[in-house]
């Protein structure tokens, strides 16, 4: 019996790869044919094929007719209707349709009168090198490929080519990490897609040879996706072409281009570039990319960002043709390209490249070393992950380990529970990336806000308090045991811990321990693997002494523990104010738990939003937790903040916080004691006794660059413009060769006085008409209370009026003597 449904597409970006995969996975579980028809363009799509759904060119608000036929059509219609209503709207989020805007040229660059051309920037960075053209693979026309030698022969040739390519992609996914591994897996999905297979089959039945069938199939998708109104869908064509090229390498290798050796420093232009072509480049020589085509969400751009390769897209060949073989400068931050630039522009960008490298090295140094407080207290900073890509990012930020590996993501996107071998490969990749650092793998936490079709659960009025995580393990024991075996096998590659979610009773912990021990014995492993639990159900708090005898470690799930402790759904705006991990009740419960757990010699960490909160860090350090686990981007800032804190003072701060009435009072207390580490306004690093800047604009840029390098401002272009707004109102040249540029700017992170002595005086439009050789920049944050910046400016300006002060500053030979002089004369000014 046939069933029909109608859908109005609710997704801002339409049906692209991510929602298409969710739809295909969901529909693939039914013994029924499910077809979607787009009323706008008449396109038909098989709902079990990602490529077919993408090819339907389904955009926001398109009306879709859905036909369901087959044995389980009635059940499929019922469940699909629920899926379309409850799940599909959350399968995507709106992306900005605005292209990345190019900034106006900084004034110090603009005064050199360059002649840039612009493109769409993808990522950041500067590249200087010889402009070269990348002549990529030219996909052959169908008619230029060999004729069929009989359908059976061609089918066998295609089968072997597909098997060989699948094996290569599987090896790449295992060998590579991060985005490269993810893209290899995406290409594997295309290679095995049902619609892709059907197109190849149809071409073979029509009498084409294997190579021609591949070319015809790729041409079909190129034409289909190229007509899409969605940029995202148009960008997927190059991935299909890349898979097709991989097949043709085996079926018709004659068309493969010869390898190219690039200059030592090259900026490459290409009409477009497939992911495999980017991976094949010698990135020690290729410094930047210019693309005629390619959007910001293409896999090639994503890979380039992962490799920190500056890229500019939307650059036609006609723009670069006359400059091939000459020097080019690519500034991805400004979205600008300078062809055969004059010497002053080249000098400007050599200094710019040196600044970016200095910032990179400074950040790398700041991320290295142990995670310790200013007084030497150790606090591990780990990363929360759901994939090897996130693990790689975390270790790039010097994570001390993986504090939470969310494995349910492997289950949520599958028609059937992932196999033991599949899970082992995922876990093993992360353990190898960890290189000896600990990895805590949480068993699947399905249920609540994380349903999985492969592990069906009955509908519940309150799923967060229902059948989820360990509560479903006894009913899914085979799945649980398979996961434990995969984790245990991965533990042979490095230090691994097993963590069980949503444990509420001792019986649950004991059951999990028994099953783990049985599987360990069955595998013949003698070394025990630590077993821990998520501390997220309040009942555990009242039996901690007993739990410490059953498990080896604890990790606080601050998000769930907070909402369960206050009986407040964190996503419900009406009760959201009750959800507060800084409330004294939560802090008291957590502090007592840490004390009890440590008394038994057990380890306790914390993962969740609280781990990365700058207000929470001093309190968590004061509790003497063993570890905090957070998202990778939060790690560096947290480590720097930790190094500024004194653990002893934080313990005293915690005791004060426990006496507060509510979370607002705790926040006020922490802010009063310094929620953000404050840097001295004046340090030797801010004082430059000899610089060669040749203009007012260069001096202002140089000083702002210094603030940015020292992480005292977060946007040097914005900060520079704030200073120029003041200069346009009136010159800050005070006379006697001194200038005091100053501003209150939202881009300032720490109030700062920065000084530069210029080797050659520059015109500043000073009140006495004299050029300036001494520049003192004052920077305050726009939110700083009162008029402290003006008071400081007035104090400094009065000092400049004294000849002895001016003479002493000019004669001071080094930063340390400048610092001593300024500290003595400015004491009490800030």
N, C-alpha and C positions, 0 to 999 in steps of 0.2 A: 504494500500500500504506500502511496506517495504522500508526502507531507510538505507543506510550504511555509516559509517564514519570510518576513521582510525586515531589512536592517537599514537604518540611516547611519552611515559611518560616523562614529563619534570622535575619531582620532584626529587631532590637529594636523598631523603629518600624513594622514591616510594609512593604507595598509602597505607598510614597507617590511623589511626583513624581520625585525623583532616581533611585531604583532603577527605577521604571517606565519612565523615559526610556531607561535603559541596556538594559532588557529589550526594549523596543519597537524600539530601534535594532538590537539584535542579531538579533531575529527577523525584522526587515524585510528582511534580506539573503537570505532563502530563498524559493524558489518553492514555498511550502507554506502551508497554513492551519494556524495554531497556536492552539489554544483552551485556556484554563485554566478549571478548575471548582473553586471553593472548597467543600470538603466541609462546612464549618461552616454556610454559609448558602445553598449551592446556586447562588451567583452564577456566571455564565459571563462570561469576558472574552476579547477578542481580544488576543493577545499582541503584536500590531503597533500597538496603539493605547494611548497613554498614559492617556487618559481612561477607556478601558474597563478597563484594569488597575487604575487607582485605584478605579473603581467596584466592583471585585470585593471591596473591603473586606477585603483579605488582611492578617491580623495575625500577629504573632509566633507560631510553632508551628502555624499553620493548615496543614492537609493539602490539597495541590492536586493534582488529576488533570489531566494535560496530554495532549491528543490532537493528533497531527500527521498531516496528510493532504496529499498532493500530489506533484508531480514529484520534489522533492528531499527527501522526508520522511525517508528513511534517513540522509542526510548531516546534515539538520537535527537529527534526534534525537540523533545522536552528538555533534555540536558543542554542542547545547543542554545535554546532560548534563554536558559538561565546563564549560560556562559556569556552570551552576547550582552545580556543586561548587567551582570554583576562583575564580570572579569575583563572583558574586552576594553571597556573604557579606561582601565588602569594599566593597559599593556604598553602605554607609550606616554611621553610627556611632550609638551610643546617645545619646539626649538625655535630660536630666534630666526626669523626670515631675513633679518637685516644682514647684509654683507659686512665683513669686518672693515671698519672705516679706516682709511689712511689718515694719519695725523698730519697737521701742518708741519713743515720742516722746522726743526729747532732754529732759533735765531742765529746761533753760532755757525750752523751749517748754511742757512739761507744767505748769510752775508758773503759766502764764498761764491755765490751765483752759480750753483750747479744747475744741470738741466736733467732732472730725473724723469723717468716714466714710471707709471704706477700700475700695480696689479693688486690682486687680493691676497693679503698676507695669510700664511698658514704657519702658526708658531712664531717663535722669536729667534733672534740671533742675527749675526752679520757674517757674510761670506765674501771673500776677496779672492779672485782667481781668474784664470783665462776662460773666456766664454767659448764653450764648445757645444756642438749639436749632437744629441743622442739620436742616432738613427735606429729606431726600435724595430721590433719584429713587424713585418707587413703580412697581415693575414691573407693567405692566398684566396683567389676566387674559386668558386666551386668547379667551374669548367676547366681550370688550370690543373686540377688534381687528377691522379690516375683513375681510369675507368675501373668498374667492378670486374673482378675476376671470378664472379659467382658469389651469390649471397652467402652460402655456408663459409667460404673462405674469408669473406669480408667480416662476417660476424665473429669469427674466431680471432681475426687480427684486431678487431675493436675490443673484444673481450680481454685479450692479452694487454693491449695498451691501457685499458682502464684499470686492470689489476696492477700493472706496473706503476701507473700514476698514483693510484690509491696507496700503494706501498710506500712510494716516495713521500707523499703528503703525510702519511702516518709517521714516518721516520722524522720528517721535519717537525711535526707537532711534538714528538717526543724529545727531539734534540734541541729545538729552539725553545725559547721561553717568551713570556710577555706577549706583545701584539703579534709577533711573527708566528708564534704557536697558534694563537687564536685565528689568524687569517688562514693558516694551513688547515685548521679544522673547518673553517667556513668553506674553503674550496672543496674539501672532502664532502661536505653536505651537498654542494652543487653537483659534484660528480655522481652522487648516489640518488639525486632527486628523481622522483618518479616521472615528472613531466619532462625533464632532460632526457631520461631514458626512453620515454615514449617518442620524442622527436627524433632521436637517433634511430630507433627501430623503424619509424615511418620512412626515414630517408633510405635506409637499407632496403626496405621492401619496395621502394620506388626504383631500385636498380642502381643507386649510387654506391661507389666504393667507400670503404671505411673512412678514409681521409676526407673525401668529399662530403660524407654524411656529417662529419664533425663540423666542417666549414659551413654547411647549409644550416645546421642547428644553431651555430653561433650567429650566423647572419640573421636567422629568424629572431633571436632574442635581441640582437642589436637593433633591428628595425622596430621591434615591439617596444622595447624600453626607451629607445631614442625618441619615441613619440609621446612619452609620458609627460604630463604637466608637472610631475614631481621631480625636483632636482635629485633628491635622494635615490629615486628609482633609476634615473638616467645614469647615476654613478655606479650602479650595480652591474652595468653592461661590461665594464672592463674586467670585473672578476670572472664573469662567464667566458670572456675572451681569453683570460689567462688560463682557465681550465682547458679550454679548447686548444690553446697553444701547447699545453702540456701533453695532450693526446697526440697532436700533430708532430711533436718532437720524436715520437716513437713510430708514427705511421708514415711520416713524410719528412725526414730530417733534412732534406736538401734545402728547405727554405730557411733554416736557421742562420741568422747573421753571424759573421765572424766576430770573435772577441775583440774589444777595443781597449787600448792602453791609454789612459787619460794623463794629462800633465800632473805634476806634483800638487798643484792647487787648481782645481777646475770648478767653474760654475756651469752646470749643464742646462741646456734648453732642450725640451722634448715636447712634441705635440701633446702626448699623454704618456703615462708610464704605468705599466702593470706592476702589481706587488712583487711578482717574481723578478721583474727587471730591476726594481729598486734593491731587492735583496742581493742581486748578483753584482751590483756596483761595488767598486773598491772605495769604501767610505773613508779610507785614509787619504785619498786623493780628491774625492768629490766633496766640495765644501758647501754647495748649495744647489737648489733646483729651481728652474723656471719652467712652468708648464703652460702650454697653450690652453689645455682644458684640464679640468679636475676640480671638483668641489671640496669643501672643507670636511665632508664626512666620508670621502672615498677612502678605501683601505690603503691606498698609496700614501695619502696625506697622513692618515693615522700612524702608519709605519714611520714616516719621516719625522713626525713629532716625537715618537718613541726614541728615535735615534738622534734627537736634538739637531736635526738638519733643517736649516732655514729654507723656506719654500715660498715662492710667489706664483700664484696661478692667474690665468686670464691674460697671459703675455703672448700676443700673436708672433709668429715667426718674422713677419715683416718688421717688427720693432727691433729685433736683434740681428737680422740677417747681415747688415752692413758692418756689424761689430764683432762677428765671429773671429776668434783668434786673438782678440785684444782683451785688455783687462776690463773686468766688470766688478761692480760692488753691488751686492744684494743686501738690503736692510729690511728684514722681515718685520721688524717692529714698526717701521714707518710704512711698510708696503711699497717701498721705493727701489728702483733699479737705476744705477748710474753706469752708463756705457762709456768706456774710454775716458774716465774722469781725469780732471786736471790734478796736478800734484798736490795742491792744498786740500782737495777733497779726499784724495787717497790718504794723506797724512791724518786728516780728521778721522777717517774710518780705521786706520791702523790703531789710533789711540782708542777708538770706540771698541775695537775687537780686544785690545789689551784690557780695557775696563771690564768687559763682559767675562773674560777669562779670569781676571782677578776676583770678581764676584763669585764665579763658580768655585774657584779654589777656596775662597774664604768660607763659603757655605759647606763645602766638603769637609774642611777642617773642623767647622763647628759641629758637624754631624758625627764626627769620629770620636773615638774614646768611649769610656764607660759612661753610663747614665747615672751621674751622681750629683748630689746637692753641693752647695758651696762648702759645706763642712764635711763632705766625704760620705754621706749616706747614700747607699746604693738603692736604686729603684729601677727595675727593668722596664723598658719601654718597648712593647711589642706591637705587632700590626694585626688588625682584623682583616680577614680575606674570605673570598668565596671562590678564588681561582688562582692558578699559577701566575697569571698576569698581575694580579693584585699583590701577590707575594713578591714578585720581582720588583715592583714599585716600592714596596715596603723595605726590602733589603737595600734598594738604591738610596733610601732615606735612613739607612743604618739601623733598621729595627733590630732589637736584641733577640727576636724570635717571632714566632706566630702565636699570638695569645688566643686566637679564635679562628679556626677554619670552619666556616659554615658549609657543611656538606649537603644540606638539603637542596641547594641549587642544582645538584646533579640529578635529583629526583623530580623536581618541580617541572622540568622541561622534557620529561621522558614519558613515552607511552607505557613502558614497563620499567620496573626497578632496574637501575644499572647493574650490570654484571659485576662479579667480584673482580675480574680482570680489568674491566674498564675503570672501576674505582681505584684499584691498585695503581694504575698508570697515572691517574690524577694526583693521588696522594704522593706517589713516588717522585713526581716532578717537583712538587713543593718541597719535599724533604731534601732532594738534591740541591735545590736552590738555596735552602737554609744553610747548607754547608756546615753542619755541626751545631747550629743553633736550635733550640727546642721548638717543636711544633705541637701545639695542642689541637687535636682534631675532634670536633664535636660531632657525635652521631646525629643522624638526621632529625631535625626538629620540624616535623610536618604537622600541620594543624594550625588552628587559630587564624592568623593572617597569611599563612603559607600552605594553601591546599595543594595537593598533588594528585593528578588523575591516576597515576600508577599505584597510589595507596589510598583508595577511596575511603571516605569517612562519612557517616550519616550527618545530615544537616542538624545543626545545634543552634539553640537560641543564644548561647554565649560560648562560642568556640574557644575563646582565650582561657576559659576555665573548664574546658571539656576534654575531649578525646584527642590528645596531641602528645608528641614526643614519646617519652618512655611509656606512657599509658597505652600506646598502641603497639609497643614492641612485642608483648606476648602474643598478640594476634598476628603479627608480622615477623614471627621469630626467625624464619628462614632468611628474610631480607636483612634483619638485624645481624644475624650470624655472618652472612656474606660480607656485610660492611666491616664487622670486626675482623674477619680474616684478612680483608684487604688492608686494613690499618695495621694489623700485626705484621703482615708481610712488609709493609713500608717501613716498619720500625727497625728492620734489619739494616736500613740505609742511613739511619741517624736517630737522634733522640726524639721520640714520639710519645705523647701522652693521649689517653682516651678520655673524653669528657662527655658525660651523660646529661642531657637537658631535662628540665622540669621535674627533677626528683623532689618528692614531697615526703616520702616515708623511708624508714630504715629497710623495710622489706624490698622496696624498689632497688635501693642501692645494693643490697645483698644479692638480689636476683641478677643484676647486671654484672656483679663481680663473678658470680658462679658461671654465667655464660661466657664471659671473657676468659676465665681460667680454662674452661672446657675447650674453647677454640684454640687457645695458646698451646694446650697439651696436644691437641689433634695435629697441629702444625709442627710439633716437635721442638718448640721454642723453649729454652730453659730460662732465658733472661726475662724477668717480669716487666711488664709495661705498666707504668703508673696509671691508675684509674682515679678520675676525679668527677665532681658534679658541678653543675651550674648552681650557684646559690642565688636562687631567684624566687623560691616559694617561701613565704614567711615561716611556715611550720618548721623548716630546717633550723631556723635561728634558735628555737627552743629545745632542740636536741643535739646541739653541736658537739657536746662531749661524746655522745654515742656515735655520731657520724664520723668523728675523727678516728674512731677505731675501725671504721669500715672502708674509708676511702683515703687516698693519698694526697689529694689537693682539692682546692675549691677555687672557683672563679665567679665573682659576683656579676650577675647579669643586672646591671643597675637599672636598665630600662624597665624590665618586667618586675623586679623587686620593688621599685618605687611605685608602680601602678597597683601592684597587689597590696602593698603596705597601706596605701591611702585609698584603696578601692576606687581608683580614678583612672578612666581610660585616657591615655595620653593624647589620643587623636580626637577626643570629644571636646570641642571648644567650650561647652558649658561647664565642664568640670576640669578643664585643663589647668586651671590655676592651682588645683590641689596637687597636681603631679609636680613634685619639686624635690630633686635629689639633693638640694642644699638645705632642706628643712631639718631643724635640729633632731626631730624624731628619727629621720632616716640616718643622719650622721651618727646618732647615738647607737642605733641598732648595728650599724656597720662597724663602729669602733669597738663595741663589745664583741662582735663576731671575730674581728682580727685578733683581739687579745686571747680569746678562747682557743682559736685555731693555732696560734703561735705557742700557746702553753703546751699543746700536744705535739709540738714540733712539726706541724703541717704548714704547707705553703698556701698563700691566698693571693690571687690577683683580682683585677676588676676590668671588665670590658663593658662597653656601652657609652652613651653620650657623655656621661660624667667624666670619663677618663680623659677627655680632651678639653674639658672646661678650664679656662684660666683661673676662675674663681675657686674651682674644686681642688686644683692641684696642691696648693699649700695645705689644705685640710687632709687630703689623701696621703701626702707625705708625712704629715703629723701623725696619722694613724699607723704608720709603719707597714703599709701594704708592701708585698713583695714585687708586684708588677702592675702596670697599667697597659691596657691594650686598646688601640684606637686605629682610625683610618690612616693610611700612609701619609697624606698631605699634612696631617697634624703633628707628625713625629718631630720634625726639626724644631718647630716653634716650642713644643713641649720640652724638648731636651735643653734648649737654650734657657727657657724659663726655670727649669729645674736647677740648672747650674747657678742661678742667681739667688736661690732660696737657702735659708739656713734651717735644717731639720729641727734643731732645738727650738728655734723661734716658732716654727710651724706647729710643734706640739703644744706650745703655750697658746697659740692662736686657736687651735682646735678646742682646747678647754674653754676658751671664751665663747667660741661659736656654739658649743653645746648648751651654754646658758642663755642663748638668744631665744626669742619667742617664735620666730618664723624665718623662712628662707630669705625674705627681703632684708631682715636685720643681719643675717649671716653675710649676705652680699655686701651690705654697707660696711660691715666690720672688715671683710677681706679687702675691699677697696681702700679703706682708710689705712690699712697696713701695706697696701700696694699689691693689687691683684695682677698688675703687669709690672714686670721688673723695670726699674728706672735706671737709666744710664746717667752718669755725670754729664752736666751740660758742657763741660770743657775737658777734653782729654788731649794728649799729645798727638793722637792720630788725626785730630781735627785741625792741626796746625801745620801749614806748608811753608817752609822758610824760603823756597825758591821755586818758582814756576815760570814757564815760558809762554803763558797765554798772551795773545797779541791784540786782544780787543775786549771791550766791556762784555760783549755777548759771550766770548770764550771764557772770560773769568767767571761769569755767573754760571755758565754750564759746568765749568770745572769744579766749582764749589758744590753745586747741587749733586754732581756725579760723586763727589766725595761723601756727601751725606748718604746717598743711595748705597755706595759701596760698604759703608759702615752700618747699614741697615737702620739708619735714622730717618729715612723717608721711604715711602713705598711706591711712589710714582714720580720719577725724576722729571718727566715732561710736564706733568701737572704742577709740580713744585716750581719749576722754572717759570711757567706762565704766571703763577701767583706773584713771584718776585717782580716780573716785568709789569704787572698791573700797577704795582707801587711805583716803579720807575717811570711809568707813563704819566702818573699824577705829578711827580716831582723827582728830580734827581737826588739820589742818596749820596752824591759826592759832597762831603762836608767842607772840603778845602784842605790845604796843607798836604795834598797827596793822599788823603784818606777817603774811603767810601764805606758806608755801612748799609748795604742792601738788607732788607728785613721784610718778613711777612708772617702772618698767622695763616696757616694752611692746613687743610684736612689731611694732607699727604705727609705731614710731619709725625713721626712716631715718638721721638724724644726731643725735647727742647735742646738746642745746640748753638754754640758759638763756634764758627769755623773761620780761620784766618789764612790768607794767602799773601805772600810777598812776591810781587811781580818783578821779573828780571828787567822788563822794559815797561815804563809807565804807559798807560792807555788813556784815551779821552773818555771821561765819564760825565761830561756836562756839569762839572762841579761848580759851586757858587763863586769860587775865585778864579775860574777859568783854567786852573792848573790840571795837568794830567794826574792820574792816580797810580800809585805803586803799592798801596797797602789797602787790602779789602778785608773787611770783617763782616761776615754774614751772620745774621741772627734769625733763627727759625723756631717758631712756637707752633703748637697745634691749635687749630681753630677753636677747639672746645676748651682750651685752657682758660681757667676762671680769671675774671678781672682783667686788668690792664698790665699784667706783669711784663709782657713783651715791650710795651712802651716805656715802662719804668727802667727796664734793663737798657733799652736803646738810649734813653736820656742819660743814664749813668755813664754809658760807654762814650756817648757824644761829648759829655763834659770832660772826660779824661782825654779825649783826642785834642781838646783845646789846649792842653798843657804840652809845651815843647819838650819837657823832659820825658814824658810818657811816649811821645812820638819817636824821640831819639832812641829810647831804650828798646822799643819794639823793633825799630829798623836795625839796631846793632845786635840783637839777640841772634846767635848763629845757628841754633838748632831748636827742634820742637820742645825739648825738655826745658830749656831756658825760657822760651816763650811761655810755656805753661806756668812755670814758677812766677814769672812777672805778672801775667794776667790774673792768676789766682790771688796774688798779693794785692793787686790794685782793684780787683772786682769783688773782693770778699763782701758778701751781703747784698750784692747787686741783684742776684737771681731770686 
